Amino acid sequence: MTMLDTKPPAQGELIITRVFNAPRDLVFKAWTDPRLATTWWGPKDHPAVHVEMDVRPGGAWRGHLRSTETGRDLWHKGVYREVVAPERLVFTFAWEEDGERGLETLVTITFAAQGRKTLMTMRQAPFQSAEERDGHGGGWTSCFDRLDEYLADQ
C-alpha cells in the first residue's frame, strides 16, 4: 500500500510511506546491496541496468537507468550522509544532467519493523517545482511497486 503525501509546492518536499510484507532487515538490504537494488531500482519504464554503492557515511552511489521504450540512458548519483542499519538511510540525489534535473536533493528513508512487515517512510527535498516533485513521486512509486514484487519472491 502506498500513501503519497506532498506538501505545498513552496515547501517542495515529497513524502511517501509504504508497508512491505517483508522483515526490516531484508528491506534495508534491498536498499544497500547493489545486486539487489538492480532488481527493483528505477521506474518500470526506466529500470536500472547498473547500480554502484559504497554504503557508508561519505560513500558514493551511482545508478544507470535505461528507457524500455527509447533506450535512452539516465544517470543519477549521490553521497551517503547517514547509514544506521537497519533503521535509516540518508543520501543526496542528483541527476547527471544540466538544468532543473541537476538540482541535488536529500533523501531520508526510515524503516520501522511492524511484526514481519516493514513501514518505510521516504522524504525527498527540496524541489524547484511542483512538477519536478510530482515526477519524482511517480518514479519512486513505480520503484516501490517493483521492490514490493521483488520482496514477494523472497
Z-matrix of the N, CA and C atoms (Angstrom, degrees):
N
C 1 1.433
C 2 1.525 1 109.03
N 3 1.314 2 117.97 1 128.96
C 4 1.452 3 122.79 2 178.84
C 5 1.506 4 109.82 3 -110.37
N 6 1.313 5 115.61 4 136.96
C 7 1.449 6 120.83 5 172.31
C 8 1.516 7 106.57 6 -121.45
N 9 1.311 8 117.22 7 120.69
C 10 1.451 9 122.48 8 -179.30
C 11 1.520 10 107.53 9 -103.94
N 12 1.315 11 116.61 10 118.60
C 13 1.458 12 121.62 11 -178.39
C 14 1.516 13 107.31 12 -126.21
N 15 1.305 14 117.09 13 109.18
C 16 1.454 15 119.49 14 178.69
C 17 1.514 16 108.93 15 -111.13
N 18 1.312 17 115.45 16 139.89
C 19 1.458 18 120.89 17 177.58
C 20 1.523 19 108.34 18 -83.54
N 21 1.316 20 118.28 19 171.15
C 22 1.460 21 120.33 20 178.68
C 23 1.534 22 111.43 21 -54.08
N 24 1.340 23 117.61 22 146.55
C 25 1.459 24 121.36 23 -176.18
C 26 1.523 25 114.54 24 -52.24
N 27 1.324 26 119.00 25 -32.07
C 28 1.459 27 120.72 26 -179.49
C 29 1.526 28 110.82 27 -61.88
N 30 1.325 29 117.02 28 -31.02
C 31 1.460 30 120.20 29 179.83
C 32 1.520 31 111.15 30 -84.51
N 33 1.316 32 116.67 31 -26.81
C 34 1.457 33 121.20 32 172.85
C 35 1.510 34 116.34 33 57.71
N 36 1.329 35 118.35 34 37.97
C 37 1.459 36 120.70 35 178.44
C 38 1.524 37 109.93 36 -112.68
N 39 1.314 38 115.54 37 136.71
C 40 1.457 39 123.00 38 175.75
C 41 1.519 40 107.54 39 -105.86
N 42 1.323 41 116.84 40 130.25
C 43 1.458 42 122.27 41 176.98
C 44 1.522 43 107.91 42 -129.06
N 45 1.323 44 116.04 43 125.03
C 46 1.463 45 121.59 44 177.19
C 47 1.523 46 107.53 45 -128.71
N 48 1.336 47 116.52 46 129.74
C 49 1.456 48 120.70 47 172.77
C 50 1.522 49 108.32 48 -115.69
N 51 1.305 50 114.29 49 146.07
C 52 1.469 51 119.29 50 -176.62
C 53 1.524 52 108.38 51 -151.26
N 54 1.318 53 117.04 52 137.65
C 55 1.459 54 121.67 53 173.51
C 56 1.523 55 107.75 54 -103.99
N 57 1.326 56 115.32 55 124.08
C 58 1.465 57 121.21 56 177.55
C 59 1.517 58 109.02 57 -105.84
N 60 1.322 59 116.06 58 140.89
C 61 1.453 60 122.10 59 178.70
C 62 1.528 61 108.84 60 -85.46
N 63 1.336 62 114.47 61 63.39
C 64 1.468 63 121.40 62 -178.43
C 65 1.524 64 107.82 63 -158.04
N 66 1.333 65 116.89 64 151.69
C 67 1.461 66 119.34 65 179.58
C 68 1.532 67 111.80 66 -66.45
N 69 1.322 68 114.85 67 151.88
C 70 1.463 69 121.70 68 -176.68
C 71 1.530 70 112.94 69 -55.46
N 72 1.333 71 117.97 70 -42.00
C 73 1.465 72 120.15 71 -179.57
C 74 1.527 73 111.67 72 -58.57
N 75 1.328 74 117.07 73 -40.11
C 76 1.464 75 120.56 74 -179.41
C 77 1.531 76 111.12 75 -70.09
N 78 1.328 77 117.17 76 -41.07
C 79 1.468 78 119.83 77 179.02
C 80 1.524 79 109.61 78 -64.31
N 81 1.325 80 117.16 79 -42.99
C 82 1.466 81 120.72 80 178.05
C 83 1.531 82 110.50 81 -61.85
N 84 1.330 83 116.39 82 -43.39
C 85 1.464 84 120.25 83 179.59
C 86 1.526 85 111.10 84 -61.97
N 87 1.332 86 117.41 85 -37.47
C 88 1.471 87 120.17 86 178.24
C 89 1.529 88 111.19 87 -62.27
N 90 1.332 89 117.14 88 -27.73
C 91 1.464 90 122.03 89 177.98
C 92 1.522 91 112.76 90 -84.01
N 93 1.330 92 118.16 91 -17.92
C 94 1.464 93 119.87 92 -170.80
C 95 1.525 94 114.68 93 -120.41
N 96 1.307 95 118.36 94 -3.13
C 97 1.471 96 122.36 95 176.50
C 98 1.527 97 107.04 96 -107.93
N 99 1.336 98 118.33 97 113.64
C 100 1.468 99 119.75 98 -175.56
C 101 1.526 100 113.64 99 -59.69
N 102 1.327 101 118.11 100 -30.30
C 103 1.471 102 119.70 101 177.81
C 104 1.521 103 110.61 102 -65.18
N 105 1.330 104 116.55 103 -39.29
C 106 1.462 105 120.05 104 178.45
C 107 1.522 106 110.78 105 -75.33
N 108 1.323 107 117.21 106 -40.20
C 109 1.468 108 120.55 107 -179.39
C 110 1.519 109 111.14 108 -59.34
N 111 1.304 110 117.42 109 -34.65
C 112 1.468 111 120.74 110 -179.77
C 113 1.529 112 111.47 111 -63.24
N 114 1.327 113 118.01 112 -22.83
C 115 1.464 114 120.38 113 -179.34
C 116 1.523 115 113.18 114 -78.34
N 117 1.352 116 117.97 115 -18.34
C 118 1.471 117 119.46 116 -175.86
C 119 1.527 118 114.64 117 -135.49
N 120 1.307 119 118.12 118 -16.06
C 121 1.466 120 121.04 119 -175.46
C 122 1.521 121 109.94 120 -68.66
N 123 1.285 122 116.23 121 139.26
C 124 1.459 123 122.42 122 -179.07
C 125 1.519 124 110.85 123 95.76
N 126 1.331 125 116.25 124 145.81
C 127 1.465 126 119.50 125 176.56
C 128 1.531 127 110.75 126 -62.25
N 129 1.314 128 115.99 127 162.50
C 130 1.465 129 121.29 128 -178.01
C 131 1.534 130 112.55 129 -53.67
N 132 1.342 131 116.89 130 -37.73
C 133 1.464 132 119.46 131 -178.70
C 134 1.530 133 113.57 132 -89.84
N 135 1.341 134 117.38 133 0.79
C 136 1.468 135 123.14 134 175.86
C 137 1.533 136 109.40 135 -142.17
N 138 1.327 137 118.51 136 60.91
C 139 1.462 138 119.72 137 -176.95
C 140 1.530 139 112.00 138 -68.33
N 141 1.317 140 114.53 139 153.70
C 142 1.464 141 120.54 140 176.88
C 143 1.520 142 109.93 141 -68.01
N 144 1.313 143 114.95 142 137.40
C 145 1.461 144 120.74 143 172.04
C 146 1.522 145 110.30 144 -107.91
N 147 1.333 146 116.26 145 -14.67
C 148 1.465 147 120.86 146 178.01
C 149 1.520 148 108.67 147 -161.18
N 150 1.332 149 116.24 148 136.95
C 151 1.464 150 122.05 149 175.87
C 152 1.526 151 107.82 150 -136.84
N 153 1.322 152 115.81 151 131.90
C 154 1.471 153 122.48 152 175.05
C 155 1.520 154 107.57 153 -116.17
N 156 1.348 155 117.12 154 138.71
C 157 1.460 156 120.83 155 -179.30
C 158 1.517 157 110.85 156 -145.30
N 159 1.318 158 115.67 157 130.44
C 160 1.462 159 123.31 158 169.61
C 161 1.527 160 104.43 159 -117.89
N 162 1.332 161 115.49 160 84.79
C 163 1.456 162 122.35 161 -167.72
C 164 1.531 163 110.71 162 -80.87
N 165 1.326 164 113.77 163 87.95
C 166 1.462 165 123.02 164 175.69
C 167 1.521 166 106.75 165 -163.72
N 168 1.319 167 118.14 166 154.32
C 169 1.463 168 118.38 167 177.48
C 170 1.534 169 110.33 168 -55.61
N 171 1.316 170 116.18 169 126.43
C 172 1.461 171 121.58 170 -176.34
C 173 1.518 172 113.84 171 91.30
N 174 1.336 173 117.72 172 -12.34
C 175 1.457 174 121.96 173 178.25
C 176 1.518 175 110.84 174 -78.18
N 177 1.322 176 115.82 175 152.41
C 178 1.465 177 120.87 176 -177.23
C 179 1.525 178 111.57 177 -101.82
N 180 1.319 179 114.30 178 157.08
C 181 1.462 180 121.74 179 170.49
C 182 1.524 181 107.55 180 -131.91
N 183 1.334 182 115.93 181 156.31
C 184 1.460 183 121.10 182 177.53
C 185 1.520 184 107.83 183 -152.88
N 186 1.331 185 115.71 184 136.82
C 187 1.453 186 120.98 185 -179.95
C 188 1.520 187 111.42 186 -126.06
N 189 1.313 188 114.67 187 145.86
C 190 1.464 189 122.76 188 179.44
C 191 1.522 190 107.22 189 -121.64
N 192 1.345 191 115.89 190 112.98
C 193 1.452 192 122.09 191 178.33
C 194 1.525 193 109.28 192 -105.24
N 195 1.336 194 116.82 193 151.42
C 196 1.462 195 120.74 194 178.29
C 197 1.519 196 109.83 195 -135.90
N 198 1.321 197 115.66 196 130.32
C 199 1.462 198 121.63 197 178.65
C 200 1.528 199 110.15 198 -64.65
N 201 1.337 200 115.71 199 132.75
C 202 1.458 201 120.02 200 176.72
C 203 1.523 202 111.17 201 -76.34
N 204 1.340 203 117.23 202 -17.13
C 205 1.465 204 121.50 203 -178.73
C 206 1.521 205 113.11 204 -93.38
N 207 1.327 206 116.85 205 -44.80
C 208 1.467 207 120.38 206 -173.17
C 209 1.520 208 113.88 207 -110.90
N 210 1.331 209 116.90 208 -16.54
C 211 1.457 210 120.45 209 -175.36
C 212 1.525 211 113.03 210 80.80
N 213 1.336 212 117.41 211 1.97
C 214 1.471 213 121.40 212 180.00
C 215 1.522 214 110.54 213 -62.59
N 216 1.323 215 115.30 214 135.46
C 217 1.455 216 121.48 215 179.46
C 218 1.517 217 110.58 216 -94.49
N 219 1.325 218 115.65 217 138.07
C 220 1.457 219 123.15 218 174.84
C 221 1.528 220 107.92 219 -126.12
N 222 1.305 221 116.31 220 135.22
C 223 1.457 222 121.51 221 179.19
C 224 1.525 223 108.74 222 -119.50
N 225 1.315 224 115.57 223 142.67
C 226 1.456 225 121.00 224 173.99
C 227 1.516 226 108.37 225 -144.16
N 228 1.325 227 114.86 226 158.85
C 229 1.471 228 118.80 227 -173.08
C 230 1.518 229 110.38 228 -154.19
N 231 1.313 230 114.95 229 173.80
C 232 1.449 231 120.36 230 176.14
C 233 1.511 232 111.48 231 -177.47
N 234 1.326 233 114.09 232 -176.20
C 235 1.461 234 122.32 233 -179.80
C 236 1.524 235 107.80 234 -131.09
N 237 1.318 236 116.07 235 135.89
C 238 1.460 237 120.85 236 177.19
C 239 1.523 238 109.49 237 -73.94
N 240 1.313 239 115.42 238 131.19
C 241 1.469 240 121.28 239 177.07
C 242 1.527 241 111.03 240 -100.97
N 243 1.345 242 116.14 241 -39.62
C 244 1.468 243 121.66 242 178.67
C 245 1.527 244 108.95 243 -138.89
N 246 1.317 245 115.55 244 140.44
C 247 1.462 246 121.90 245 173.50
C 248 1.524 247 106.47 246 -138.55
N 249 1.325 248 116.37 247 108.85
C 250 1.461 249 122.03 248 178.68
C 251 1.528 250 106.24 249 -125.65
N 252 1.329 251 115.56 250 92.32
C 253 1.461 252 120.80 251 -176.50
C 254 1.523 253 109.85 252 -72.13
N 255 1.308 254 118.40 253 139.66
C 256 1.460 255 130.27 254 -13.48
C 257 1.534 256 112.11 255 -98.17
N 258 1.339 257 116.44 256 35.45
C 259 1.463 258 120.77 257 -169.77
C 260 1.523 259 115.85 258 -100.37
N 261 1.344 260 117.42 259 -34.27
C 262 1.460 261 118.37 260 -166.77
C 263 1.525 262 111.44 261 -156.28
N 264 1.337 263 114.66 262 139.37
C 265 1.470 264 122.59 263 171.77
C 266 1.521 265 107.49 264 -131.04
N 267 1.322 266 115.82 265 136.33
C 268 1.460 267 121.49 266 174.17
C 269 1.527 268 106.38 267 -132.85
N 270 1.340 269 115.54 268 126.23
C 271 1.462 270 119.28 269 179.90
C 272 1.520 271 110.44 270 -150.12
N 273 1.320 272 115.18 271 157.90
C 274 1.458 273 120.04 272 174.35
C 275 1.517 274 108.11 273 -83.98
N 276 1.340 275 115.10 274 159.54
C 277 1.467 276 121.94 275 -178.66
C 278 1.522 277 106.81 276 -142.24
N 279 1.332 278 116.67 277 125.48
C 280 1.468 279 120.77 278 175.59
C 281 1.513 280 109.32 279 -147.40
N 282 1.326 281 115.62 280 137.78
C 283 1.459 282 121.16 281 172.40
C 284 1.520 283 107.84 282 -75.32
N 285 1.299 284 117.02 283 146.95
C 286 1.462 285 120.95 284 177.52
C 287 1.522 286 109.17 285 -91.50
N 288 1.319 287 114.50 286 58.16
C 289 1.458 288 121.92 287 179.19
C 290 1.517 289 108.11 288 -138.47
N 291 1.299 290 117.17 289 160.94
C 292 1.459 291 121.27 290 176.42
C 293 1.517 292 110.47 291 -82.58
N 294 1.318 293 115.78 292 162.19
C 295 1.461 294 120.45 293 174.91
C 296 1.506 295 112.41 294 86.52
N 297 1.323 296 115.11 295 -156.88
C 298 1.456 297 121.46 296 -173.57
C 299 1.520 298 112.58 297 -57.32
N 300 1.313 299 117.55 298 -38.24
C 301 1.462 300 119.86 299 -178.23
C 302 1.523 301 111.74 300 -66.41
N 303 1.333 302 117.74 301 -14.01
C 304 1.455 303 120.33 302 -178.30
C 305 1.513 304 114.43 303 -85.77
N 306 1.347 305 119.35 304 -3.79
C 307 1.456 306 121.89 305 -179.81
C 308 1.523 307 109.92 306 -63.92
N 309 1.327 308 116.45 307 131.63
C 310 1.457 309 120.34 308 177.34
C 311 1.522 310 109.79 309 -81.35
N 312 1.323 311 115.80 310 131.80
C 313 1.456 312 121.79 311 176.43
C 314 1.527 313 108.63 312 -116.47
N 315 1.320 314 115.90 313 167.81
C 316 1.450 315 121.73 314 176.59
C 317 1.525 316 108.03 315 -114.13
N 318 1.334 317 115.91 316 128.49
C 319 1.461 318 122.96 317 -179.80
C 320 1.530 319 107.92 318 -110.72
N 321 1.325 320 115.72 319 127.34
C 322 1.463 321 121.76 320 176.40
C 323 1.517 322 107.58 321 -122.11
N 324 1.325 323 115.89 322 125.90
C 325 1.464 324 121.11 323 -178.74
C 326 1.520 325 108.05 324 -125.00
N 327 1.336 326 115.68 325 128.63
C 328 1.458 327 120.10 326 174.06
C 329 1.524 328 108.84 327 -115.54
N 330 1.316 329 114.84 328 148.63
C 331 1.460 330 122.68 329 -178.04
C 332 1.519 331 107.44 330 -125.94
N 333 1.335 332 117.31 331 115.76
C 334 1.467 333 122.23 332 -179.54
C 335 1.522 334 109.32 333 -115.56
N 336 1.323 335 115.51 334 126.36
C 337 1.460 336 120.31 335 178.35
C 338 1.521 337 109.31 336 -70.54
N 339 1.333 338 115.09 337 135.12
C 340 1.464 339 122.80 338 173.75
C 341 1.518 340 106.82 339 -131.72
N 342 1.334 341 114.89 340 78.16
C 343 1.460 342 119.54 341 -172.36
C 344 1.520 343 108.25 342 67.54
N 345 1.341 344 116.78 343 -124.55
C 346 1.466 345 120.49 344 177.61
C 347 1.522 346 111.68 345 -93.01
N 348 1.315 347 116.69 346 8.75
C 349 1.458 348 121.79 347 177.48
C 350 1.532 349 109.20 348 -107.64
N 351 1.324 350 115.52 349 168.96
C 352 1.461 351 121.21 350 -179.85
C 353 1.519 352 109.65 351 -132.40
N 354 1.323 353 115.49 352 127.57
C 355 1.456 354 121.74 353 171.44
C 356 1.521 355 107.01 354 -93.09
N 357 1.323 356 115.90 355 116.14
C 358 1.460 357 122.06 356 178.56
C 359 1.529 358 107.95 357 -107.29
N 360 1.309 359 115.63 358 131.50
C 361 1.462 360 121.17 359 174.78
C 362 1.515 361 107.97 360 -121.79
N 363 1.325 362 115.98 361 124.64
C 364 1.458 363 121.87 362 179.69
C 365 1.527 364 109.19 363 -116.32
N 366 1.325 365 115.90 364 132.80
C 367 1.469 366 122.81 365 175.31
C 368 1.521 367 107.06 366 -124.47
N 369 1.329 368 115.67 367 137.03
C 370 1.458 369 120.63 368 177.24
C 371 1.522 370 108.59 369 -139.36
N 372 1.336 371 116.51 370 132.80
C 373 1.466 372 121.83 371 -179.22
C 374 1.534 373 108.78 372 -166.22
N 375 1.299 374 119.30 373 162.31
C 376 1.460 375 128.01 374 -7.11
C 377 1.525 376 110.42 375 -91.42
N 378 1.311 377 115.57 376 164.73
C 379 1.455 378 121.96 377 174.43
C 380 1.522 379 108.73 378 -119.68
N 381 1.309 380 115.67 379 151.60
C 382 1.459 381 120.50 380 -179.54
C 383 1.521 382 112.51 381 -80.31
N 384 1.331 383 116.61 382 -18.73
C 385 1.461 384 119.95 383 -177.54
C 386 1.519 385 109.76 384 -154.47
N 387 1.336 386 114.59 385 160.24
C 388 1.456 387 120.30 386 175.39
C 389 1.524 388 110.38 387 -63.75
N 390 1.339 389 116.63 388 -35.69
C 391 1.476 390 120.49 389 -179.57
C 392 1.527 391 110.63 390 -63.94
N 393 1.328 392 116.69 391 -42.98
C 394 1.462 393 120.22 392 178.89
C 395 1.534 394 110.19 393 -63.89
N 396 1.334 395 116.46 394 -45.22
C 397 1.462 396 120.97 395 178.74
C 398 1.525 397 110.69 396 -59.65
N 399 1.334 398 116.49 397 -46.86
C 400 1.457 399 120.60 398 -178.07
C 401 1.528 400 111.84 399 -67.15
N 402 1.327 401 116.81 400 -33.68
C 403 1.468 402 120.09 401 175.48
C 404 1.517 403 111.27 402 -63.06
N 405 1.326 404 116.52 403 -42.69
C 406 1.464 405 119.97 404 176.38
C 407 1.524 406 110.43 405 -64.84
N 408 1.342 407 116.47 406 -38.12
C 409 1.463 408 119.83 407 178.25
C 410 1.518 409 111.87 408 -58.63
N 411 1.333 410 116.42 409 -44.33
C 412 1.466 411 119.98 410 178.01
C 413 1.516 412 111.87 411 -66.23
N 414 1.321 413 116.67 412 -41.35
C 415 1.465 414 120.45 413 179.31
C 416 1.512 415 112.48 414 -63.83
N 417 1.335 416 116.63 415 -47.78
C 418 1.462 417 120.05 416 179.28
C 419 1.532 418 111.30 417 -64.19
N 420 1.332 419 117.71 418 -39.81
C 421 1.468 420 119.84 419 179.49
C 422 1.523 421 110.27 420 -60.14
N 423 1.328 422 116.98 421 -41.45
C 424 1.465 423 120.34 422 177.11
C 425 1.530 424 110.82 423 -65.14
N 426 1.326 425 117.40 424 -40.29
C 427 1.474 426 121.07 425 175.82
C 428 1.524 427 110.31 426 -58.52
N 429 1.336 428 115.58 427 -45.82
C 430 1.462 429 119.25 428 -176.25
C 431 1.520 430 111.75 429 -69.92
N 432 1.330 431 118.26 430 -28.87
C 433 1.463 432 120.85 431 171.51
C 434 1.529 433 109.31 432 -62.34
N 435 1.328 434 116.09 433 -43.16
C 436 1.465 435 121.04 434 179.04
C 437 1.530 436 110.86 435 -66.67
N 438 1.344 437 116.92 436 -39.07
C 439 1.466 438 120.53 437 176.96
C 440 1.524 439 109.90 438 -63.24
N 441 1.318 440 117.55 439 -41.65
C 442 1.460 441 121.57 440 177.86
C 443 1.533 442 110.52 441 -58.80
N 444 1.329 443 116.66 442 -43.42
C 445 1.476 444 121.19 443 177.63
C 446 1.529 445 110.86 444 -62.47
N 447 1.339 446 116.69 445 -44.56
C 448 1.464 447 120.44 446 178.77
C 449 1.531 448 110.52 447 -59.58
N 450 1.332 449 116.83 448 -48.78
C 451 1.455 450 121.28 449 -177.25
C 452 1.524 451 111.48 450 -63.87
N 453 1.320 452 118.33 451 -33.82
C 454 1.470 453 121.74 452 178.91
C 455 1.522 454 111.81 453 -63.61
N 456 1.322 455 116.99 454 -25.73
C 457 1.470 456 121.42 455 -179.24
C 458 1.524 457 113.10 456 -87.29
N 459 1.303 458 117.15 457 -3.86
C 460 1.481 459 120.58 458 -176.39
C 461 1.513 460 112.24 459 -90.55
